[in-house]
Amino acid sequence: MVHNRKIQQIADEVEKVIVGKREAVTMILIALLSEGHILVEDVPGVGKTTLATAVAKAAGLISRRAQFTPDVMASDITGFTMFNKETNRFEYRSGLVMTNILLADEINRATPKTQSALLEAMEEQTVTVDGITHKLPNPFMVIATQNELGYVGTFPLPEAQLDRFMMKISMGYPTIEQEIAVIAGRQHSDPLDSVIPICTKEEITAAIENVREINIEPSVYKYIVELVAATRTHQAVQLGASPRASLALMRAAQSYAFLNNRDYVVPEDVMRMTPYVLPHRIRLSQEARIKHYDVMNVLRDVVKSVKPPFTRNGR
């Protein structure tokens, strides 16, 4: 069994580069262990791309970066077939998606057609080109970054694609002390060059298998589903979370339990992951948006309305 300490060491290694953002690093590792994908949304210049690159390097996985712009085509991502005169046949040329970790940088600058090229890959770990399906490497994960909507030249991600991201996180600006440490650490070299692989691909794959074996009581399954279902009936919500959200919340809770050295999930694990797994899957009603109602208010109402089956201290 791969011990969770190994995964914690990956986070320690990433913190050589990303100062004071342990929570963001942990969430990316949880998504990786859960076989999920993560969307990092924030203002430009806070280290989104550096964070994703450092995680891939420390995890010992192959990574590729797709810099999304309006002229990037779907075939750049999925690959294409071309005629080989020497063999007198059409052959598949792999795209950027054939990797362990795909860094989809500024994904909301790509056109909807190019964005949609990732849908099959994110859901089924395959790509279909000219009617032929190709399996992606295992593990496979998309770490997408985007600047906050409202910036010139962006295309909002549709709900169908947002729903395929297990989690959405935001890094935020560093504190004064953290920012001083960032610029001081880059005076003579790039700290990213000092990041070393902590795990191998095989160890990450084994850790993923360990996470799948984390035990969940039937009452916790029920708690997860009731939480997600409560988002659909809230008066401020136009579109609630889907059953895919229930699965994502379960997987994330298992990974969180694993990182906390437990082989079982408790309701607190589910509560802990709710603010990361559910908000981007909920669309508020027009009336709620006019009143400046916040999605986090909805989640607080939901958590209060659904009674957990038990707590870690037995109460």
Contacts in CASP RR format, 6 or more apart in sequence:
PFRMAT RR
TARGET T0000
AUTHOR 0000-0000-0000
METHOD contacts of the structure
MODEL  1
MVHNRKIQQIADEVEKVIVGKREAVTMILIALLSEGHILVEDVPGVGKTT
LATAVAKAAGLISRRAQFTPDVMASDITGFTMFNKETNRFEYRSGLVMTN
ILLADEINRATPKTQSALLEAMEEQTVTVDGITHKLPNPFMVIATQNELG
YVGTFPLPEAQLDRFMMKISMGYPTIEQEIAVIAGRQHSDPLDSVIPICT
KEEITAAIENVREINIEPSVYKYIVELVAATRTHQAVQLGASPRASLALM
RAAQSYAFLNNRDYVVPEDVMRMTPYVLPHRIRLSQEARIKHYDVMNVLR
DVVKSVKPPFTRNGR
1 206 0 8 1.000
1 210 0 8 1.000
2 199 0 8 1.000
2 203 0 8 1.000
2 206 0 8 1.000
2 207 0 8 1.000
2 210 0 8 1.000
4 207 0 8 1.000
4 258 0 8 1.000
4 259 0 8 1.000
4 260 0 8 1.000
4 261 0 8 1.000
6 198 0 8 1.000
6 199 0 8 1.000
6 203 0 8 1.000
6 207 0 8 1.000
7 29 0 8 1.000
7 33 0 8 1.000
7 199 0 8 1.000
7 207 0 8 1.000
7 258 0 8 1.000
7 259 0 8 1.000
8 259 0 8 1.000
9 198 0 8 1.000
10 29 0 8 1.000
10 55 0 8 1.000
10 58 0 8 1.000
10 59 0 8 1.000
10 198 0 8 1.000
10 199 0 8 1.000
11 22 0 8 1.000
11 25 0 8 1.000
11 26 0 8 1.000
11 29 0 8 1.000
13 54 0 8 1.000
13 58 0 8 1.000
13 195 0 8 1.000
13 196 0 8 1.000
13 198 0 8 1.000
14 25 0 8 1.000
14 51 0 8 1.000
14 54 0 8 1.000
14 55 0 8 1.000
14 58 0 8 1.000
14 195 0 8 1.000
15 21 0 8 1.000
15 22 0 8 1.000
15 25 0 8 1.000
16 54 0 8 1.000
16 191 0 8 1.000
16 194 0 8 1.000
16 195 0 8 1.000
17 50 0 8 1.000
17 51 0 8 1.000
17 54 0 8 1.000
17 191 0 8 1.000
17 192 0 8 1.000
17 195 0 8 1.000
18 24 0 8 1.000
18 25 0 8 1.000
18 47 0 8 1.000
18 50 0 8 1.000
18 51 0 8 1.000
18 54 0 8 1.000
19 174 0 8 1.000
19 178 0 8 1.000
19 181 0 8 1.000
19 182 0 8 1.000
20 174 0 8 1.000
20 178 0 8 1.000
21 51 0 8 1.000
21 171 0 8 1.000
21 174 0 8 1.000
23 169 0 8 1.000
24 40 0 8 1.000
24 51 0 8 1.000
24 169 0 8 1.000
24 171 0 8 1.000
25 51 0 8 1.000
25 55 0 8 1.000
26 259 0 8 1.000
27 38 0 8 1.000
27 167 0 8 1.000
27 169 0 8 1.000
27 276 0 8 1.000
28 38 0 8 1.000
28 40 0 8 1.000
28 51 0 8 1.000
28 52 0 8 1.000
28 55 0 8 1.000
28 143 0 8 1.000
28 169 0 8 1.000
29 55 0 8 1.000
29 59 0 8 1.000
29 255 0 8 1.000
29 259 0 8 1.000
30 167 0 8 1.000
30 252 0 8 1.000
30 255 0 8 1.000
30 256 0 8 1.000
30 259 0 8 1.000
30 273 0 8 1.000
31 37 0 8 1.000
31 38 0 8 1.000
31 141 0 8 1.000
31 143 0 8 1.000
31 166 0 8 1.000
31 167 0 8 1.000
31 252 0 8 1.000
31 255 0 8 1.000
32 55 0 8 1.000
32 59 0 8 1.000
32 101 0 8 1.000
32 139 0 8 1.000
32 141 0 8 1.000
32 204 0 8 1.000
32 208 0 8 1.000
33 207 0 8 1.000
33 208 0 8 1.000
33 211 0 8 1.000
33 255 0 8 1.000
33 258 0 8 1.000
33 259 0 8 1.000
34 166 0 8 1.000
34 211 0 8 1.000
34 248 0 8 1.000
34 251 0 8 1.000
34 252 0 8 1.000
34 254 0 8 1.000
34 255 0 8 1.000
35 139 0 8 1.000
35 141 0 8 1.000
35 208 0 8 1.000
35 251 0 8 1.000
36 141 0 8 1.000
36 165 0 8 1.000
36 166 0 8 1.000
36 167 0 8 1.000
36 248 0 8 1.000
36 251 0 8 1.000
37 122 0 8 1.000
37 141 0 8 1.000
37 142 0 8 1.000
37 143 0 8 1.000
37 144 0 8 1.000
37 164 0 8 1.000
37 165 0 8 1.000
37 166 0 8 1.000
38 141 0 8 1.000
38 142 0 8 1.000
38 143 0 8 1.000
38 144 0 8 1.000
38 165 0 8 1.000
38 166 0 8 1.000
38 167 0 8 1.000
38 168 0 8 1.000
38 169 0 8 1.000
39 107 0 8 1.000
39 144 0 8 1.000
39 145 0 8 1.000
39 146 0 8 1.000
39 157 0 8 1.000
39 162 0 8 1.000
39 165 0 8 1.000
39 167 0 8 1.000
39 168 0 8 1.000
39 169 0 8 1.000
39 280 0 8 1.000
40 48 0 8 1.000
40 51 0 8 1.000
40 52 0 8 1.000
40 143 0 8 1.000
40 144 0 8 1.000
40 145 0 8 1.000
40 146 0 8 1.000
40 168 0 8 1.000
40 169 0 8 1.000
40 170 0 8 1.000
40 171 0 8 1.000
41 145 0 8 1.000
41 146 0 8 1.000
41 147 0 8 1.000
41 148 0 8 1.000
41 168 0 8 1.000
41 169 0 8 1.000
41 170 0 8 1.000
42 48 0 8 1.000
42 145 0 8 1.000
42 147 0 8 1.000
42 148 0 8 1.000
42 170 0 8 1.000
42 171 0 8 1.000
42 172 0 8 1.000
43 147 0 8 1.000
43 148 0 8 1.000
43 172 0 8 1.000
43 173 0 8 1.000
44 147 0 8 1.000
46 171 0 8 1.000
46 172 0 8 1.000
46 173 0 8 1.000
46 174 0 8 1.000
47 171 0 8 1.000
48 145 0 8 1.000
48 171 0 8 1.000
49 65 0 8 1.000
49 103 0 8 1.000
49 105 0 8 1.000
49 145 0 8 1.000
50 192 0 8 1.000
51 171 0 8 1.000
52 63 0 8 1.000
52 101 0 8 1.000
52 103 0 8 1.000
52 143 0 8 1.000
52 145 0 8 1.000
53 63 0 8 1.000
53 65 0 8 1.000
53 103 0 8 1.000
53 192 0 8 1.000
54 192 0 8 1.000
54 195 0 8 1.000
55 101 0 8 1.000
55 143 0 8 1.000
56 62 0 8 1.000
56 63 0 8 1.000
56 100 0 8 1.000
56 101 0 8 1.000
56 103 0 8 1.000
56 143 0 8 1.000
57 63 0 8 1.000
57 192 0 8 1.000
57 195 0 8 1.000
57 196 0 8 1.000
57 197 0 8 1.000
58 195 0 8 1.000
58 196 0 8 1.000
58 197 0 8 1.000
58 198 0 8 1.000
58 199 0 8 1.000
59 101 0 8 1.000
59 197 0 8 1.000
59 198 0 8 1.000
59 199 0 8 1.000
59 204 0 8 1.000
60 197 0 8 1.000
60 198 0 8 1.000
60 199 0 8 1.000
60 200 0 8 1.000
60 201 0 8 1.000
60 204 0 8 1.000
61 100 0 8 1.000
61 101 0 8 1.000
61 139 0 8 1.000
61 201 0 8 1.000
61 204 0 8 1.000
62 99 0 8 1.000
62 100 0 8 1.000
62 101 0 8 1.000
62 137 0 8 1.000
62 201 0 8 1.000
63 99 0 8 1.000
63 100 0 8 1.000
63 101 0 8 1.000
63 102 0 8 1.000
63 103 0 8 1.000
64 96 0 8 1.000
64 97 0 8 1.000
64 98 0 8 1.000
64 99 0 8 1.000
64 101 0 8 1.000
64 102 0 8 1.000
64 103 0 8 1.000
65 96 0 8 1.000
65 102 0 8 1.000
65 103 0 8 1.000
65 105 0 8 1.000
66 72 0 8 1.000
66 76 0 8 1.000
66 77 0 8 1.000
66 96 0 8 1.000
66 102 0 8 1.000
66 103 0 8 1.000
66 104 0 8 1.000
66 105 0 8 1.000
67 105 0 8 1.000
67 106 0 8 1.000
68 104 0 8 1.000
68 105 0 8 1.000
68 106 0 8 1.000
68 107 0 8 1.000
68 108 0 8 1.000
68 109 0 8 1.000
68 110 0 8 1.000
68 114 0 8 1.000
69 106 0 8 1.000
69 109 0 8 1.000
69 110 0 8 1.000
70 109 0 8 1.000
70 110 0 8 1.000
70 111 0 8 1.000
70 153 0 8 1.000
72 110 0 8 1.000
72 111 0 8 1.000
72 114 0 8 1.000
73 114 0 8 1.000
74 113 0 8 1.000
74 114 0 8 1.000
74 116 0 8 1.000
74 117 0 8 1.000
75 95 0 8 1.000
75 117 0 8 1.000
75 129 0 8 1.000
76 95 0 8 1.000
76 96 0 8 1.000
76 114 0 8 1.000
77 95 0 8 1.000
77 96 0 8 1.000
77 97 0 8 1.000
77 114 0 8 1.000
77 117 0 8 1.000
77 118 0 8 1.000
77 121 0 8 1.000
78 95 0 8 1.000
78 97 0 8 1.000
78 117 0 8 1.000
78 121 0 8 1.000
78 127 0 8 1.000
78 129 0 8 1.000
79 92 0 8 1.000
79 93 0 8 1.000
79 94 0 8 1.000
79 95 0 8 1.000
79 97 0 8 1.000
79 98 0 8 1.000
79 127 0 8 1.000
79 129 0 8 1.000
80 92 0 8 1.000
80 93 0 8 1.000
80 95 0 8 1.000
80 129 0 8 1.000
81 90 0 8 1.000
81 91 0 8 1.000
81 92 0 8 1.000
81 93 0 8 1.000
81 129 0 8 1.000
81 130 0 8 1.000
81 132 0 8 1.000
82 90 0 8 1.000
82 91 0 8 1.000
82 93 0 8 1.000
83 89 0 8 1.000
83 90 0 8 1.000
83 91 0 8 1.000
84 90 0 8 1.000
84 91 0 8 1.000
90 130 0 8 1.000
92 129 0 8 1.000
92 132 0 8 1.000
92 134 0 8 1.000
94 134 0 8 1.000
96 102 0 8 1.000
97 118 0 8 1.000
97 121 0 8 1.000
97 127 0 8 1.000
97 136 0 8 1.000
98 134 0 8 1.000
98 136 0 8 1.000
98 137 0 8 1.000
99 137 0 8 1.000
99 140 0 8 1.000
100 137 0 8 1.000
100 139 0 8 1.000
100 140 0 8 1.000
100 141 0 8 1.000
100 201 0 8 1.000
101 140 0 8 1.000
101 141 0 8 1.000
101 142 0 8 1.000
101 143 0 8 1.000
102 121 0 8 1.000
102 140 0 8 1.000
102 141 0 8 1.000
102 142 0 8 1.000
102 143 0 8 1.000
103 143 0 8 1.000
103 144 0 8 1.000
103 145 0 8 1.000
104 118 0 8 1.000
104 142 0 8 1.000
104 143 0 8 1.000
104 144 0 8 1.000
104 145 0 8 1.000
105 144 0 8 1.000
105 145 0 8 1.000
106 145 0 8 1.000
106 146 0 8 1.000
106 147 0 8 1.000
107 115 0 8 1.000
107 144 0 8 1.000
107 145 0 8 1.000
107 146 0 8 1.000
107 157 0 8 1.000
108 115 0 8 1.000
108 146 0 8 1.000
108 147 0 8 1.000
108 149 0 8 1.000
108 154 0 8 1.000
108 155 0 8 1.000
108 156 0 8 1.000
108 157 0 8 1.000
109 146 0 8 1.000
109 153 0 8 1.000
109 154 0 8 1.000
109 155 0 8 1.000
110 155 0 8 1.000
111 155 0 8 1.000
112 155 0 8 1.000
112 158 0 8 1.000
115 155 0 8 1.000
115 157 0 8 1.000
115 158 0 8 1.000
115 161 0 8 1.000
116 161 0 8 1.000
118 142 0 8 1.000
118 161 0 8 1.000
118 164 0 8 1.000
119 160 0 8 1.000
119 161 0 8 1.000
119 164 0 8 1.000
120 126 0 8 1.000
120 127 0 8 1.000
120 128 0 8 1.000
121 127 0 8 1.000
121 136 0 8 1.000
121 140 0 8 1.000
121 142 0 8 1.000
122 142 0 8 1.000
122 161 0 8 1.000
122 164 0 8 1.000
122 165 0 8 1.000
123 164 0 8 1.000
125 135 0 8 1.000
125 136 0 8 1.000
125 138 0 8 1.000
125 140 0 8 1.000
126 133 0 8 1.000
126 134 0 8 1.000
126 135 0 8 1.000
126 136 0 8 1.000
127 133 0 8 1.000
127 134 0 8 1.000
127 136 0 8 1.000
128 134 0 8 1.000
138 205 0 8 1.000
139 201 0 8 1.000
139 204 0 8 1.000
139 205 0 8 1.000
139 208 0 8 1.000
142 165 0 8 1.000
144 165 0 8 1.000
146 154 0 8 1.000
146 157 0 8 1.000
147 154 0 8 1.000
149 156 0 8 1.000
159 239 0 8 1.000
159 281 0 8 1.000
159 283 0 8 1.000
162 168 0 8 1.000
162 280 0 8 1.000
162 281 0 8 1.000
163 242 0 8 1.000
163 244 0 8 1.000
163 245 0 8 1.000
163 281 0 8 1.000
164 244 0 8 1.000
165 280 0 8 1.000
166 248 0 8 1.000
166 251 0 8 1.000
166 252 0 8 1.000
166 277 0 8 1.000
167 248 0 8 1.000
167 252 0 8 1.000
167 273 0 8 1.000
167 276 0 8 1.000
167 277 0 8 1.000
168 276 0 8 1.000
168 279 0 8 1.000
168 280 0 8 1.000
169 276 0 8 1.000
173 179 0 8 1.000
174 182 0 8 1.000
185 191 0 8 1.000
199 207 0 8 1.000
207 258 0 8 1.000
210 258 0 8 1.000
211 251 0 8 1.000
211 254 0 8 1.000
211 255 0 8 1.000
211 258 0 8 1.000
212 254 0 8 1.000
213 263 0 8 1.000
214 254 0 8 1.000
214 255 0 8 1.000
214 257 0 8 1.000
214 258 0 8 1.000
214 262 0 8 1.000
214 263 0 8 1.000
214 264 0 8 1.000
214 265 0 8 1.000
215 263 0 8 1.000
215 264 0 8 1.000
215 265 0 8 1.000
216 250 0 8 1.000
216 253 0 8 1.000
216 254 0 8 1.000
216 264 0 8 1.000
216 265 0 8 1.000
217 264 0 8 1.000
217 265 0 8 1.000
217 309 0 8 1.000
219 309 0 8 1.000
219 310 0 8 1.000
220 253 0 8 1.000
220 265 0 8 1.000
220 266 0 8 1.000
220 267 0 8 1.000
220 270 0 8 1.000
220 309 0 8 1.000
221 250 0 8 1.000
222 309 0 8 1.000
223 267 0 8 1.000
223 270 0 8 1.000
223 306 0 8 1.000
223 308 0 8 1.000
223 309 0 8 1.000
224 246 0 8 1.000
224 249 0 8 1.000
224 250 0 8 1.000
224 253 0 8 1.000
224 270 0 8 1.000
225 246 0 8 1.000
226 306 0 8 1.000
227 249 0 8 1.000
227 270 0 8 1.000
227 274 0 8 1.000
227 278 0 8 1.000
227 302 0 8 1.000
227 303 0 8 1.000
227 306 0 8 1.000
228 241 0 8 1.000
228 242 0 8 1.000
228 243 0 8 1.000
228 245 0 8 1.000
228 246 0 8 1.000
228 249 0 8 1.000
228 278 0 8 1.000
230 302 0 8 1.000
230 305 0 8 1.000
230 306 0 8 1.000
231 237 0 8 1.000
231 240 0 8 1.000
231 241 0 8 1.000
231 245 0 8 1.000
231 278 0 8 1.000
231 281 0 8 1.000
231 282 0 8 1.000
231 298 0 8 1.000
231 299 0 8 1.000
231 302 0 8 1.000
232 240 0 8 1.000
232 241 0 8 1.000
234 240 0 8 1.000
234 298 0 8 1.000
234 301 0 8 1.000
234 302 0 8 1.000
236 284 0 8 1.000
236 285 0 8 1.000
236 287 0 8 1.000
236 288 0 8 1.000
236 293 0 8 1.000
236 297 0 8 1.000
236 298 0 8 1.000
237 282 0 8 1.000
237 283 0 8 1.000
237 284 0 8 1.000
237 285 0 8 1.000
237 288 0 8 1.000
237 298 0 8 1.000
238 283 0 8 1.000
238 284 0 8 1.000
238 285 0 8 1.000
238 286 0 8 1.000
238 288 0 8 1.000
239 282 0 8 1.000
239 283 0 8 1.000
240 281 0 8 1.000
240 282 0 8 1.000
240 283 0 8 1.000
241 278 0 8 1.000
241 281 0 8 1.000
241 282 0 8 1.000
242 281 0 8 1.000
245 277 0 8 1.000
245 278 0 8 1.000
245 281 0 8 1.000
248 277 0 8 1.000
249 270 0 8 1.000
249 273 0 8 1.000
249 274 0 8 1.000
249 277 0 8 1.000
249 278 0 8 1.000
250 265 0 8 1.000
252 273 0 8 1.000
252 276 0 8 1.000
252 277 0 8 1.000
253 265 0 8 1.000
253 269 0 8 1.000
253 270 0 8 1.000
253 272 0 8 1.000
253 273 0 8 1.000
254 265 0 8 1.000
254 269 0 8 1.000
256 269 0 8 1.000
256 272 0 8 1.000
256 273 0 8 1.000
257 263 0 8 1.000
257 264 0 8 1.000
257 265 0 8 1.000
257 266 0 8 1.000
257 269 0 8 1.000
260 269 0 8 1.000
266 310 0 8 1.000
266 311 0 8 1.000
266 312 0 8 1.000
267 308 0 8 1.000
267 309 0 8 1.000
267 310 0 8 1.000
267 311 0 8 1.000
268 311 0 8 1.000
268 312 0 8 1.000
270 308 0 8 1.000
271 303 0 8 1.000
271 308 0 8 1.000
274 299 0 8 1.000
274 302 0 8 1.000
274 303 0 8 1.000
275 296 0 8 1.000
275 299 0 8 1.000
278 299 0 8 1.000
279 295 0 8 1.000
279 296 0 8 1.000
279 299 0 8 1.000
282 295 0 8 1.000
282 298 0 8 1.000
282 299 0 8 1.000
284 293 0 8 1.000
284 295 0 8 1.000
284 298 0 8 1.000
END
